[in-house]
């Protein structure tokens, strides 16, 4: 307990008091007092917009009221900040101690220190992750494995922290009984403790911003940055933020998002999995033209995904912003043949991105850093980025972005069962405190489970036919759910949370309405603190 208004209710773990100081908690309270009302208004606006899209009442298009921003060629974002000039390979992962050291030593130029989709938001993970970053920035972190000690090397990656999205709350910190925005908790604790230390080391407080759905949400973040810098006496413009374009609505507002953040902007990222999730979620009721095939068939080469990424590169470079590509999720295997085939696919994916003008790309495992590094180095030559490549040849229309039917493909029994299987496995892992889960040689995060359950809902809703003509129905899925559950239970053994995982899957994939996020209800009702 700090004051009558602020209650920190989470368990007191080892060294938590170094992060949850009265001054740090007061800083979060100032941010919340200033912005809680606007956050709620923007979330209400999200819901209204989604309802309008679902009903067909309001077609999705580029905003006429902000045409002047898109058509003004004169404005640019701030120049690259120290440590963010060259971003040819970035590694992403949760902020546990082992990942912190391994990611910083991986050879990647940037580490996305993830409090969002790759982290199960237990209190231990959130505050423990803040402690790990606190220690890493001060070069005071190590871990032991198999009798060997690992510590940060001489040239660590630049840290870019990803707070949780605007839609999430942190139930362990309450003001007047109301849980505080998880975004402000993650941002506030990291900024308060580390901004000055980062500047002293020649870097700065850098962030990835997830799940934005409009430029007004970017404006809110920009105002958060301004107030935070003012409160700590740090020069305005010190913060740098890269926005993940991972919602279909944000894809129509890329220029506007960069404009709102222009004094703090660093670039945009193609968050491919959440982008697909957003399309399914927003157009699940729009009939067969918006029904996507098996998840594995929705590659980055299908036309509507190509339109999205080419628009992103073109928009970024026009404004002096870095364009960062999607994640390679493969986990290197001990099977040489599996490894060789997967690494070749990773190489081809990165070659496509580099060829399209991206300035860098993501990997999920240190073993993929050399592949990504070599591909982008071949393309960049002696340059740190491709900002000079303006892609004036790109012309993307609203119809191009919404041409979901261009994906082609089919829905198969294998694809449906895979969605059920990975949904159960991931949610079980998440409930047990691991948000980056190794499943079938891939590093999966929450976006995979979101796509999986949304596809199942959409296929049922539309009576989609499998390749053999069988209609996807709730009864069919319930039967296969029980079969897949038995298989996963036999594989995982004791100590699992599969009964809860099944309940969450049923609630979010088989109900009458499609919930916006599976993680919101699951966090409030099922996620317990782990010790």
Kinemage of the C-alpha trace (Angstrom):
@kinemage 1
@onewidth
@group {chain A} dominant
@subgroup {mainchain}
@vectorlist {calphas} color= white
{ca unk a 1} P 0.000 0.000 0.000
{ca unk a 2} L 1.420 3.413 -0.981
{ca unk a 3} L -1.426 5.910 -0.480
{ca unk a 4} L -5.154 5.725 0.019
{ca unk a 5} L -5.501 6.125 -3.777
{ca unk a 6} L -2.750 3.809 -5.036
{ca unk a 7} L -2.737 0.148 -4.117
{ca unk a 8} L 0.049 -2.217 -5.233
{ca unk a 9} L -1.531 -5.586 -4.576
{ca unk a 10} L 0.920 -8.010 -6.173
{ca unk a 11} L 3.080 -10.385 -4.132
{ca unk a 12} L 6.370 -8.887 -2.929
{ca unk a 13} L 9.023 -10.826 -4.805
{ca unk a 14} L 12.769 -10.617 -4.308
{ca unk a 15} L 14.048 -7.097 -5.103
{ca unk a 16} L 10.606 -5.960 -6.287
{ca unk a 17} L 10.968 -2.946 -4.001
{ca unk a 18} L 13.796 -1.712 -6.266
{ca unk a 19} L 11.275 -1.348 -9.096
{ca unk a 20} L 8.109 -0.518 -7.151
{ca unk a 21} L 9.536 2.470 -5.326
{ca unk a 22} L 7.129 5.147 -4.068
{ca unk a 23} L 8.541 7.581 -6.639
{ca unk a 24} L 8.100 5.119 -9.521
{ca unk a 25} L 4.545 4.257 -8.520
{ca unk a 26} L 3.753 7.961 -8.128
{ca unk a 27} L 5.096 8.501 -11.667
{ca unk a 28} L 2.688 5.860 -12.993
{ca unk a 29} L -0.129 7.541 -11.085
{ca unk a 30} L 0.678 10.884 -12.750
{ca unk a 31} L 0.539 9.260 -16.168
{ca unk a 32} L -2.715 7.521 -15.323
{ca unk a 33} L -4.314 10.683 -13.945
{ca unk a 34} L -3.395 12.536 -17.122
{ca unk a 35} L -4.419 9.938 -19.686
{ca unk a 36} L -6.847 7.347 -18.258
{ca unk a 37} L -9.897 9.211 -19.548
{ca unk a 38} L -8.567 9.554 -23.087
{ca unk a 39} L -7.547 5.901 -23.131
{ca unk a 40} L -11.089 4.832 -22.235
{ca unk a 41} L -12.539 7.117 -24.923
{ca unk a 42} L -10.220 5.655 -27.556
{ca unk a 43} L -11.109 2.106 -26.565
{ca unk a 44} L -14.783 3.033 -26.882
{ca unk a 45} L -14.017 4.459 -30.330
{ca unk a 46} L -12.350 1.143 -31.257
{ca unk a 47} L -15.476 -0.781 -30.323
{ca unk a 48} L -17.742 1.556 -32.270
{ca unk a 49} L -15.535 1.374 -35.345
{ca unk a 50} L -15.435 -2.413 -35.211
{ca unk a 51} L -19.231 -2.543 -34.939
{ca unk a 52} L -19.522 -0.226 -37.956
{ca unk a 53} L -17.127 -2.383 -39.967
{ca unk a 54} L -18.929 -5.574 -38.942
{ca unk a 55} L -22.301 -4.168 -40.014
{ca unk a 56} L -20.979 -2.724 -43.264
{ca unk a 57} L -22.261 0.674 -42.115
{ca unk a 58} L -18.885 2.337 -42.636
{ca unk a 59} L -16.522 1.040 -45.342
{ca unk a 60} L -12.836 1.042 -44.515
{ca unk a 61} L -10.868 3.591 -46.526
{ca unk a 62} L -8.133 6.181 -46.222
{ca unk a 63} L -9.395 9.061 -44.073
{ca unk a 64} L -10.575 12.072 -46.105
{ca unk a 65} L -10.081 14.440 -43.148
{ca unk a 66} L -6.341 13.674 -42.974
{ca unk a 67} L -5.664 13.730 -46.708
{ca unk a 68} L -3.563 16.862 -46.182
{ca unk a 69} L -1.092 14.881 -44.043
{ca unk a 70} L -0.705 12.193 -46.698
{ca unk a 71} L -0.379 14.710 -49.521
{ca unk a 72} L 2.115 17.056 -47.831
{ca unk a 73} L 5.595 15.950 -48.984
{ca unk a 74} L 7.467 18.361 -46.721
{ca unk a 75} L 7.271 16.756 -43.291
{ca unk a 76} L 9.738 14.178 -41.972
{ca unk a 77} L 10.145 12.350 -38.687
{ca unk a 78} L 13.090 12.950 -36.349
{ca unk a 79} L 16.486 11.624 -37.526
{ca unk a 80} L 17.583 8.182 -36.265
{ca unk a 81} L 18.632 8.141 -32.616
{ca unk a 82} L 21.918 6.618 -31.369
{ca unk a 83} L 21.804 2.826 -31.688
{ca unk a 84} L 18.911 2.900 -34.150
{ca unk a 85} L 20.713 3.938 -37.327
{ca unk a 86} L 21.318 0.329 -38.403
{ca unk a 87} L 18.522 -2.140 -37.671
{ca unk a 88} L 19.238 -4.857 -40.227
{ca unk a 89} L 18.490 -7.655 -37.785
{ca unk a 90} L 16.373 -7.470 -34.636
{ca unk a 91} L 15.694 -10.278 -32.197
{ca unk a 92} L 12.490 -10.445 -30.207
{ca unk a 93} L 11.650 -12.300 -27.016
{ca unk a 94} L 10.445 -12.088 -23.418
{ca unk a 95} L 12.377 -10.354 -20.653
{ca unk a 96} L 13.336 -13.376 -18.556
{ca unk a 97} L 16.935 -13.430 -17.374
{ca unk a 98} L 18.264 -16.031 -19.819
{ca unk a 99} L 16.638 -14.411 -22.845
{ca unk a 100} L 17.883 -10.990 -21.759
{ca unk a 101} L 21.506 -12.094 -21.800
{ca unk a 102} L 21.197 -14.262 -24.904
{ca unk a 103} L 19.354 -11.623 -26.915
{ca unk a 104} L 21.827 -8.886 -26.020
{ca unk a 105} L 24.706 -11.182 -27.003
{ca unk a 106} L 23.025 -12.594 -30.129
{ca unk a 107} L 24.711 -10.341 -32.667
{ca unk a 108} L 21.404 -8.681 -33.518
{ca unk a 109} L 21.503 -4.894 -33.760
{ca unk a 110} L 18.299 -4.481 -31.708
{ca unk a 111} L 16.533 -6.536 -29.048
{ca unk a 112} L 12.786 -6.121 -28.752
{ca unk a 113} L 12.386 -6.678 -25.016
{ca unk a 114} L 8.813 -7.880 -25.012
{ca unk a 115} L 6.279 -7.343 -22.235
{ca unk a 116} L 3.473 -7.954 -24.724
{ca unk a 117} L 2.650 -10.999 -26.868
{ca unk a 118} L 5.766 -13.004 -25.933
{ca unk a 119} L 5.201 -12.556 -22.191
{ca unk a 120} L 2.545 -14.183 -20.058
{ca unk a 121} L 1.611 -11.200 -17.853
{ca unk a 122} L 2.005 -12.791 -14.438
{ca unk a 123} L 3.094 -10.320 -11.779
{ca unk a 124} L 6.392 -12.184 -11.473
{ca unk a 125} L 7.046 -11.918 -15.205
{ca unk a 126} L 6.188 -8.220 -15.412
{ca unk a 127} L 8.178 -6.968 -12.406
{ca unk a 128} L 10.897 -9.608 -12.819
{ca unk a 129} L 11.269 -8.487 -16.430
{ca unk a 130} L 11.656 -4.867 -15.334
{ca unk a 131} L 14.376 -5.977 -12.915
{ca unk a 132} L 16.206 -7.848 -15.666
{ca unk a 133} L 16.207 -4.775 -17.908
{ca unk a 134} L 17.254 -2.588 -14.973
{ca unk a 135} L 20.231 -4.893 -14.369
{ca unk a 136} L 21.086 -5.323 -18.052
{ca unk a 137} L 21.248 -1.595 -18.702
{ca unk a 138} L 23.688 -1.304 -15.790
{ca unk a 139} L 25.683 -4.322 -17.068
{ca unk a 140} L 24.901 -6.200 -13.888
{ca unk a 141} L 23.202 -9.347 -15.122
{ca unk a 142} L 24.241 -12.942 -15.735
{ca unk a 143} L 22.909 -16.480 -15.491
{ca unk a 144} L 24.313 -19.997 -15.208
{ca unk a 145} L 23.428 -23.019 -17.324
{ca unk a 146} L 25.069 -26.442 -17.157
{ca unk a 147} L 27.795 -25.041 -14.947
{ca unk a 148} L 28.677 -22.229 -17.355
{ca unk a 149} L 28.214 -18.544 -16.573
{ca unk a 150} L 26.793 -16.190 -19.206
{ca unk a 151} L 27.132 -12.397 -18.994
{ca unk a 152} L 26.599 -9.478 -21.370
{ca unk a 153} L 29.407 -8.991 -23.909
{ca unk a 154} L 31.095 -5.813 -25.109
{ca unk a 155} L 28.705 -4.963 -27.948
{ca unk a 156} L 25.159 -5.693 -26.800
{ca unk a 157} L 22.092 -5.057 -28.917
{ca unk a 158} L 20.164 -1.811 -28.499
{ca unk a 159} L 17.177 -2.395 -26.217
{ca unk a 160} L 13.735 -1.441 -27.506
{ca unk a 161} L 11.023 -2.264 -24.964
{ca unk a 162} L 7.508 -3.270 -26.025
{ca unk a 163} L 4.833 -2.432 -23.432
{ca unk a 164} L 1.457 -4.126 -23.444
{ca unk a 165} L -1.310 -2.677 -25.637
{ca unk a 166} L -3.852 -0.013 -24.729
{ca unk a 167} L -6.612 -2.614 -24.311
{ca unk a 168} L -4.907 -4.356 -21.372
{ca unk a 169} L -4.808 -3.490 -17.672
{ca unk a 170} L -2.474 -4.363 -14.821
{ca unk a 171} L -4.725 -5.782 -12.114
{ca unk a 172} L -2.034 -5.597 -9.411
{ca unk a 173} L -1.782 -1.783 -9.457
{ca unk a 174} L -5.017 0.069 -8.754
{ca unk a 175} L -5.907 3.711 -8.354
{ca unk a 176} L -9.157 4.353 -6.490
{ca unk a 177} L -9.886 0.645 -6.932
{ca unk a 178} L -9.491 0.786 -10.721
{ca unk a 179} L -6.739 -1.226 -12.454
{ca unk a 180} L -4.156 0.929 -14.234
{ca unk a 181} L -3.413 0.693 -17.949
{ca unk a 182} L -0.821 -2.041 -18.550
{ca unk a 183} L 0.731 0.184 -21.230
{ca unk a 184} L 1.429 2.924 -18.706
{ca unk a 185} L 2.757 0.454 -16.116
{ca unk a 186} L 5.233 -1.141 -18.532
{ca unk a 187} L 6.282 2.132 -20.133
{ca unk a 188} L 6.334 4.074 -16.875
{ca unk a 189} L 8.470 1.692 -14.833
{ca unk a 190} L 11.001 1.219 -17.655
{ca unk a 191} L 11.239 4.919 -18.474
{ca unk a 192} L 11.383 6.094 -14.867
{ca unk a 193} L 14.219 3.779 -13.848
{ca unk a 194} L 16.270 3.680 -17.036
{ca unk a 195} L 15.886 6.759 -19.237
{ca unk a 196} L 18.760 8.726 -17.679
{ca unk a 197} L 21.000 5.651 -17.445
{ca unk a 198} L 20.415 4.850 -21.116
{ca unk a 199} L 21.251 8.405 -22.154
{ca unk a 200} L 24.442 8.302 -20.111
{ca unk a 201} L 25.450 5.172 -22.025
{ca unk a 202} L 24.915 6.810 -25.401
{ca unk a 203} L 21.541 5.200 -26.101
{ca unk a 204} L 18.042 6.241 -25.097
{ca unk a 205} L 14.570 5.141 -23.999
{ca unk a 206} L 13.241 3.369 -27.094
{ca unk a 207} L 9.900 1.596 -27.497
{ca unk a 208} L 7.838 -0.599 -29.807
{ca unk a 209} L 4.137 0.324 -29.711
{ca unk a 210} L 1.729 -2.603 -30.292
{ca unk a 211} L -1.874 -2.998 -31.419
{ca unk a 212} L -2.526 0.630 -32.421
{ca unk a 213} L -5.741 0.998 -34.386
{ca unk a 214} L -5.688 4.710 -35.251
{ca unk a 215} L -3.542 7.841 -35.416
{ca unk a 216} L -5.429 9.184 -32.399
{ca unk a 217} L -3.969 6.326 -30.349
{ca unk a 218} L -0.531 7.348 -31.616
{ca unk a 219} L -1.286 10.927 -30.541
{ca unk a 220} L -2.036 9.633 -27.050
{ca unk a 221} L 1.344 7.876 -26.926
{ca unk a 222} L 3.053 11.059 -28.107
{ca unk a 223} L 1.464 13.020 -25.276
{ca unk a 224} L 2.532 10.310 -22.806
{ca unk a 225} L 6.110 10.700 -24.032
{ca unk a 226} L 5.977 14.489 -23.689
{ca unk a 227} L 4.684 14.370 -20.122
{ca unk a 228} L 7.157 11.647 -19.101
{ca unk a 229} L 10.126 13.593 -20.462
{ca unk a 230} L 8.872 16.757 -18.769
{ca unk a 231} L 8.464 15.038 -15.403
{ca unk a 232} L 12.018 13.644 -15.460
{ca unk a 233} L 13.608 16.757 -16.950
{ca unk a 234} L 14.715 14.921 -20.095
{ca unk a 235} L 14.841 16.837 -23.403
{ca unk a 236} L 11.723 16.558 -25.535
{ca unk a 237} L 12.269 14.217 -28.468
{ca unk a 238} L 14.569 11.877 -26.545
{ca unk a 239} L 12.106 8.981 -26.698
{ca unk a 240} L 11.947 7.028 -29.939
{ca unk a 241} L 9.042 4.757 -30.875
{ca unk a 242} L 8.557 2.203 -33.628
{ca unk a 243} L 4.915 1.406 -34.287
{ca unk a 244} L 3.769 -2.077 -35.213
{ca unk a 245} L 1.312 -1.870 -38.084
{ca unk a 246} L -0.550 -4.981 -37.062
{ca unk a 247} L -4.172 -3.939 -37.444
{ca unk a 248} L -6.038 -3.419 -40.700
{ca unk a 249} L -7.294 -0.002 -39.557
{ca unk a 250} L -3.760 1.208 -38.788
{ca unk a 251} L -2.690 0.147 -42.287
{ca unk a 252} L -4.967 2.896 -43.617
{ca unk a 253} L -3.351 5.488 -41.300
{ca unk a 254} L 0.403 4.882 -41.589
{ca unk a 255} L 1.227 8.460 -42.643
{ca unk a 256} L -0.988 9.857 -39.922
{ca unk a 257} L 0.569 7.648 -37.231
{ca unk a 258} L 4.077 8.771 -38.183
{ca unk a 259} L 2.885 12.374 -38.279
{ca unk a 260} L 1.435 12.248 -34.765
{ca unk a 261} L 4.659 10.749 -33.421
{ca unk a 262} L 7.033 12.627 -35.722
{ca unk a 263} L 9.209 14.139 -32.972
{ca unk a 264} L 9.516 10.690 -31.364
{ca unk a 265} L 9.052 8.302 -34.297
{ca unk a 266} L 11.687 5.782 -35.400
{ca unk a 267} L 9.766 3.676 -37.910
{ca unk a 268} L 7.038 1.162 -38.608
{ca unk a 269} L 7.084 -2.625 -38.381
{ca unk a 270} L 5.086 -5.150 -40.392
{ca unk a 271} L 3.489 -7.207 -37.615
{ca unk a 272} L 2.268 -9.889 -39.978
{ca unk a 273} L 0.535 -12.346 -37.615
{ca unk a 274} L -1.483 -9.792 -35.692
{ca unk a 275} L -2.341 -8.110 -38.991
{ca unk a 276} L -3.961 -11.310 -40.240
{ca unk a 277} L -5.721 -11.688 -36.876
{ca unk a 278} L -7.061 -8.133 -37.206
{ca unk a 279} L -8.433 -8.769 -40.692
{ca unk a 280} L -10.252 -11.914 -39.563
{ca unk a 281} L -11.599 -10.177 -36.452
{ca unk a 282} L -12.906 -7.127 -38.304
{ca unk a 283} L -14.382 -8.922 -41.316
{ca unk a 284} L -15.405 -12.288 -39.869
{ca unk a 285} L -19.068 -11.553 -40.688
{ca unk a 286} L -18.483 -10.296 -44.238
{ca unk a 287} L -18.966 -13.562 -46.067
{ca unk a 288} L -16.865 -15.851 -48.202
{ca unk a 289} L -14.754 -13.102 -49.789
{ca unk a 290} L -13.155 -12.461 -46.398
{ca unk a 291} L -12.679 -16.094 -45.340
{ca unk a 292} L -8.999 -16.949 -45.227
{ca unk a 293} L -7.617 -20.426 -45.970
{ca unk a 294} L -5.439 -22.494 -43.641
{ca unk a 295} L -3.128 -20.261 -41.640
{ca unk a 296} L -0.026 -21.818 -43.242
{ca unk a 297} L -1.278 -20.796 -46.693
{ca unk a 298} L -1.517 -17.074 -45.857
{ca unk a 299} L 2.051 -16.201 -46.801
{ca unk a 300} L 3.617 -12.794 -47.312
{ca unk a 301} L 3.505 -13.289 -51.077
{ca unk a 302} L -0.296 -13.317 -51.398
{ca unk a 303} L -1.456 -10.057 -53.037
{ca unk a 304} L -3.224 -8.389 -50.115
{ca unk a 305} L -0.227 -8.980 -47.842
{ca unk a 306} L 2.151 -7.694 -50.530
{ca unk a 307} L 0.058 -4.533 -50.786
{ca unk a 308} L 0.327 -3.987 -47.027
{ca unk a 309} L 4.110 -4.412 -46.845
{ca unk a 310} L 4.867 -2.385 -49.968
{ca unk a 311} L 2.727 0.480 -48.690
{ca unk a 312} L 4.567 0.303 -45.376
{ca unk a 313} L 8.017 0.594 -46.985
{ca unk a 314} L 6.910 3.386 -49.296
{ca unk a 315} L 5.285 5.361 -46.476
{ca unk a 316} L 8.258 4.975 -44.152
{ca unk a 317} L 10.935 6.002 -46.602
{ca unk a 318} L 8.954 9.004 -47.799
{ca unk a 319} L 9.075 10.270 -44.187
{ca unk a 320} L 12.633 9.226 -43.244
{ca unk a 321} L 11.421 6.330 -41.099
{ca unk a 322} L 12.820 2.806 -40.888
{ca unk a 323} L 10.689 -0.012 -42.279
{ca unk a 324} L 11.183 -3.225 -40.300
{ca unk a 325} L 10.005 -6.588 -41.632
{ca unk a 326} L 8.231 -9.515 -40.024
{ca unk a 327} L 9.448 -12.253 -37.718
{ca unk a 328} L 11.118 -15.522 -38.645
{ca unk a 329} L 9.775 -17.857 -35.946
{ca unk a 330} L 11.717 -21.030 -36.759
{ca unk a 331} L 13.651 -22.669 -33.911
{ca unk a 332} L 16.811 -24.404 -35.180
{ca unk a 333} L 16.414 -28.180 -35.078
{ca unk a 334} L 18.840 -31.035 -34.393
{ca unk a 335} L 17.576 -32.673 -37.581
{ca unk a 336} L 19.942 -31.463 -40.361
{ca unk a 337} L 17.360 -31.865 -43.108
{ca unk a 338} L 14.636 -30.022 -41.186
{ca unk a 339} L 17.156 -27.317 -40.386
{ca unk a 340} L 18.347 -26.899 -43.945
{ca unk a 341} L 14.830 -26.672 -45.376
{ca unk a 342} L 13.652 -24.196 -42.753
{ca unk a 343} L 16.721 -21.962 -43.001
{ca unk a 344} L 16.297 -21.812 -46.768
{ca unk a 345} L 12.699 -20.616 -46.293
{ca unk a 346} L 13.908 -18.013 -43.777
{ca unk a 347} L 16.541 -16.834 -46.259
{ca unk a 348} L 13.977 -16.510 -49.041
{ca unk a 349} L 11.644 -14.545 -46.762
{ca unk a 350} L 14.419 -12.139 -45.760
{ca unk a 351} L 15.612 -11.780 -49.359
{ca unk a 352} L 12.094 -10.739 -50.347
{ca unk a 353} L 11.990 -8.164 -47.551
{ca unk a 354} L 15.429 -6.748 -48.324
{ca unk a 355} L 14.568 -6.639 -52.016
{ca unk a 356} L 11.357 -4.740 -51.272
{ca unk a 357} L 13.304 -2.056 -49.423
{ca unk a 358} L 12.922 -3.009 -45.770
{ca unk a 359} L 15.730 -1.711 -43.549
{ca unk a 360} L 15.808 -4.783 -41.333
{ca unk a 361} L 13.771 -7.682 -40.031
{ca unk a 362} L 12.964 -9.791 -36.978
{ca unk a 363} L 14.062 -13.197 -35.790
{ca unk a 364} L 12.878 -15.138 -32.739
{ca unk a 365} L 16.013 -17.212 -32.085
{ca unk a 366} L 19.734 -16.320 -31.922
{ca unk a 367} L 20.421 -19.115 -34.411
{ca unk a 368} L 18.623 -17.119 -37.125
{ca unk a 369} L 20.604 -13.907 -36.634
{ca unk a 370} L 23.418 -14.875 -39.072
{ca unk a 371} L 20.935 -15.656 -41.881
{ca unk a 372} L 19.083 -12.369 -41.525
{ca unk a 373} L 22.304 -10.405 -41.061
{ca unk a 374} L 23.916 -11.862 -44.174
{ca unk a 375} L 20.868 -11.266 -46.386
{ca unk a 376} L 20.505 -7.630 -45.408
{ca unk a 377} L 24.250 -7.017 -45.573
{ca unk a 378} L 24.263 -8.324 -49.152
{ca unk a 379} L 21.544 -5.816 -50.017
{ca unk a 380} L 22.743 -2.840 -47.955
{ca unk a 381} L 26.395 -3.048 -48.882
{ca unk a 382} L 28.103 -0.308 -46.884
{ca unk a 383} L 24.877 1.533 -46.021
{ca unk a 384} L 23.164 1.211 -42.601
{ca unk a 385} L 19.673 1.240 -44.115
{ca unk a 386} L 17.667 1.764 -47.318
{ca unk a 387} L 16.064 5.107 -46.421
{ca unk a 388} L 17.249 6.526 -49.727
{ca unk a 389} L 15.140 4.000 -51.639
{ca unk a 390} L 11.823 5.834 -51.816
{ca unk a 391} L 9.726 3.228 -53.670
{ca unk a 392} L 7.927 5.870 -55.738
{ca unk a 393} L 6.743 2.979 -57.894
{ca unk a 394} L 4.334 1.790 -55.198
{ca unk a 395} L 0.645 2.585 -55.614
{ca unk a 396} L -1.694 0.820 -53.197
{ca unk a 397} L -5.456 1.331 -53.071
{ca unk a 398} L -8.000 0.502 -50.402
{ca unk a 399} L -9.217 -2.308 -52.643
{ca unk a 400} L -5.694 -3.779 -52.726
{ca unk a 401} L -5.486 -3.846 -48.934
{ca unk a 402} L -8.940 -5.398 -48.610
{ca unk a 403} L -8.590 -7.987 -51.365
{ca unk a 404} L -8.570 -10.845 -48.877
{ca unk a 405} L -9.904 -13.249 -51.511
{ca unk a 406} L -6.562 -12.888 -53.320
{ca unk a 407} L -5.093 -15.318 -50.795
{ca unk a 408} L -6.805 -18.210 -52.577
{ca unk a 409} L -6.073 -21.564 -50.971
{ca unk a 410} L -8.407 -23.890 -49.105
{ca unk a 411} L -9.479 -24.911 -45.643
{ca unk a 412} L -8.431 -28.438 -44.720
{ca unk a 413} L -8.976 -30.864 -41.873
{ca unk a 414} L -5.249 -30.620 -41.159
{ca unk a 415} L -5.448 -26.836 -40.932
{ca unk a 416} L -8.502 -26.876 -38.675
{ca unk a 417} L -6.998 -29.474 -36.363
{ca unk a 418} L -3.728 -27.522 -36.304
{ca unk a 419} L -5.583 -24.398 -35.149
{ca unk a 420} L -7.256 -26.346 -32.338
{ca unk a 421} L -4.000 -28.031 -31.342
{ca unk a 422} L -1.811 -24.935 -31.292
{ca unk a 423} L -4.571 -22.968 -29.562
{ca unk a 424} L -4.668 -25.489 -26.706
{ca unk a 425} L -0.890 -25.778 -26.469
{ca unk a 426} L -0.238 -22.053 -26.503
{ca unk a 427} L -2.930 -21.094 -24.005
{ca unk a 428} L -1.763 -23.874 -21.673
{ca unk a 429} L 1.772 -22.486 -21.872
{ca unk a 430} L 0.542 -18.912 -21.325
{ca unk a 431} L -1.473 -19.897 -18.265
{ca unk a 432} L 1.612 -21.583 -16.835
{ca unk a 433} L 3.627 -18.382 -17.217
{ca unk a 434} L 5.396 -18.821 -20.569
{ca unk a 435} L 4.300 -16.473 -23.340
{ca unk a 436} L 6.902 -17.487 -25.941
{ca unk a 437} L 6.155 -21.160 -26.531
{ca unk a 438} L 8.142 -23.587 -28.662
{ca unk a 439} L 5.514 -25.530 -30.659
{ca unk a 440} L 6.397 -27.714 -33.656
{ca unk a 441} L 9.793 -26.054 -34.192
{ca unk a 442} L 8.278 -22.566 -34.142
{ca unk a 443} L 8.422 -19.889 -31.456
{ca unk a 444} L 4.786 -18.949 -31.026
{ca unk a 445} L 3.317 -15.991 -29.157
{ca unk a 446} L -0.213 -14.802 -28.420
{ca unk a 447} L -0.850 -13.716 -32.028
{ca unk a 448} L -0.778 -17.351 -33.186
{ca unk a 449} L -3.470 -18.379 -30.715
{ca unk a 450} L -5.541 -15.332 -31.690
{ca unk a 451} L -5.431 -16.240 -35.395
{ca unk a 452} L -6.180 -19.887 -34.625
{ca unk a 453} L -9.305 -19.282 -32.596
{ca unk a 454} L -10.585 -16.468 -34.881
{ca unk a 455} L -10.239 -18.669 -37.958
{ca unk a 456} L -12.224 -21.436 -36.290
{ca unk a 457} L -14.969 -18.950 -35.362
{ca unk a 458} L -15.057 -17.508 -38.896
{ca unk a 459} L -15.170 -20.903 -40.579
{ca unk a 460} L -18.094 -21.987 -38.375
{ca unk a 461} L -19.886 -18.670 -38.925
{ca unk a 462} L -19.624 -18.986 -42.693
{ca unk a 463} L -20.265 -22.728 -42.924
{ca unk a 464} L -16.935 -23.035 -44.712
{ca unk a 465} L -16.386 -26.301 -46.549
{ca unk a 466} L -13.288 -28.412 -46.053
{ca unk a 467} L -11.446 -29.811 -49.064
{ca unk a 468} L -13.601 -32.957 -48.919
{ca unk a 469} L -16.864 -30.979 -48.855
{ca unk a 470} L -17.519 -31.320 -45.109
{ca unk a 471} L -19.002 -28.149 -43.610
{ca unk a 472} L -17.237 -26.684 -40.563
{ca unk a 473} L -19.797 -26.662 -37.750
{ca unk a 474} L -19.645 -26.134 -34.012
{ca unk a 475} L -20.476 -29.818 -33.514
{ca unk a 476} L -17.591 -30.900 -35.758
{ca unk a 477} L -15.150 -28.609 -33.944
{ca unk a 478} L -16.319 -29.774 -30.506
{ca unk a 479} L -15.623 -33.373 -31.511
{ca unk a 480} L -12.190 -32.616 -32.889
{ca unk a 481} L -11.447 -30.415 -29.887
{ca unk a 482} L -11.914 -33.401 -27.593
{ca unk a 483} L -9.679 -35.538 -29.811
{ca unk a 484} L -6.920 -32.929 -29.987
{ca unk a 485} L -7.198 -32.293 -26.243
{ca unk a 486} L -6.588 -35.977 -25.514
{ca unk a 487} L -3.541 -35.974 -27.813
{ca unk a 488} L -2.061 -32.824 -26.263
{ca unk a 489} L -2.784 -34.040 -22.727
{ca unk a 490} L -0.940 -37.306 -23.392
{ca unk a 491} L 1.992 -35.338 -24.799
{ca unk a 492} L 2.280 -32.767 -22.004
{ca unk a 493} L 1.741 -35.020 -19.015
{ca unk a 494} L 1.055 -33.783 -15.492
{ca unk a 495} L 0.938 -30.178 -14.302
{ca unk a 496} L -0.841 -28.780 -17.340
{ca unk a 497} L -3.651 -26.209 -17.500
{ca unk a 498} L -5.418 -27.838 -20.424
{ca unk a 499} L -8.875 -27.833 -18.855
{ca unk a 500} L -8.664 -24.053 -18.501
{ca unk a 501} L -7.140 -23.789 -21.984
{ca unk a 502} L -10.086 -25.732 -23.386
{ca unk a 503} L -12.564 -23.477 -21.580
{ca unk a 504} L -10.867 -20.375 -22.995
{ca unk a 505} L -10.853 -21.846 -26.507
{ca unk a 506} L -14.554 -22.672 -26.275
{ca unk a 507} L -15.368 -19.171 -24.979
{ca unk a 508} L -13.333 -17.335 -27.626
{ca unk a 509} L -13.740 -19.582 -30.692
{ca unk a 510} L -17.110 -21.286 -30.311
{ca unk a 511} L -19.343 -18.634 -28.769
{ca unk a 512} L -22.078 -16.644 -30.493
{ca unk a 513} L -19.908 -13.501 -30.526
{ca unk a 514} L -16.213 -13.223 -31.342
{ca unk a 515} L -14.312 -11.602 -28.430
{ca unk a 516} L -11.807 -8.920 -29.425
{ca unk a 517} L -8.897 -10.577 -27.585
{ca unk a 518} L -8.623 -13.907 -25.819
{ca unk a 519} L -5.996 -12.510 -23.429
{ca unk a 520} L -8.242 -9.927 -21.746
{ca unk a 521} L -10.756 -12.361 -20.273
{ca unk a 522} L -8.127 -15.037 -19.717
{ca unk a 523} L -5.970 -12.583 -17.751
{ca unk a 524} L -8.835 -11.454 -15.540
{ca unk a 525} L -10.321 -14.902 -14.857
{ca unk a 526} L -7.690 -17.591 -15.316
{ca unk a 527} L -4.154 -16.218 -14.951
{ca unk a 528} L -2.848 -16.709 -11.445
{ca unk a 529} L 0.414 -15.484 -9.966
{ca unk a 530} L 3.187 -18.027 -10.178
{ca unk a 531} L 5.888 -18.473 -7.580
